[in-house]
Amino acid sequence: MIQFERVHKNYRTATRDVAAISDLSLAINEGEFIAVRGPSGCGKSTLLSLAGGLVLPTQGRILIDGQPISEMTAAERSSFRGDKIGFVFQMFHLLPYLTIIENVVVAGNGVTSAEVRERAEQLLSDFGLTDRLTHRPGELSAGERQRVALARALLNHPRLLLADEPTGNLDPENASGVLELLAHFHEQGGTILLVTHHDRAAGYADRSLALDQGRLVESGAVETTT
């Protein structure tokens, strides 16, 4: 599902190039749930951005579902993301002036408005938010906002979900709820790449990757949380 081939990613500062990812080769199979761990600044979020085609590698090649996303134009990458990839972030990134249902529907890609709304309503119902459809993000708890963000990410039936610290701003109860929703997506055959600092979140994964200064330093199976 995901292949990194000798990938490097450098960022230019005022005085020098900084290596965020260094000579990374990695293969993730379809249907795997992968946890990415490591200290702050080790390259975890850059790895997700590369996997989602949000940034391009300085060197190397990246394939997602067999397609060379690192060689696509910006327009091609945008279309590919809409068809294949869902994103969930720590800070939710909901639009404060839209209602909850509108925040999910706005992610609709290539389907009619009626189909989009029906899908959005079903996801929000599944996530226990039926009575919140006309509320705005500021009227919801952090856990509710993250469930809305996850519904938005799942709207277009993605095959790959990229999650960057999705439980980082949540209390333990709400974090568990979000992790259970991710686990359900995984059980249905979805592939997940999850960046996390938390042992409990990593425990839901099939395999854990550890990064240090942009390099892969460890990869191995983890116990699944029950």
Buried (B, 14 or more C-beta within 10 A) or exposed (E): BBBBBEBBBBEEEEEEEEBBBBBBEBEBEEBBBBBBBBEEBBBBBBBBBBBBBBBBBBBBBBBBBEBEBBEBEEEEBBBBBBBBBBBBBBEBEBEEEBBBBBBBBBBBBEEEEEEBBEBBBEBBEBBEBEEBBEBBBEEBEEBBBBBBBBBBBBBBEBBBBBBBBBBBBBEEEBBBBBBEBBBEBBEEEBBBBBBBBBEEBBBBBBBBBBBBBBBBEEEEEBEEBE
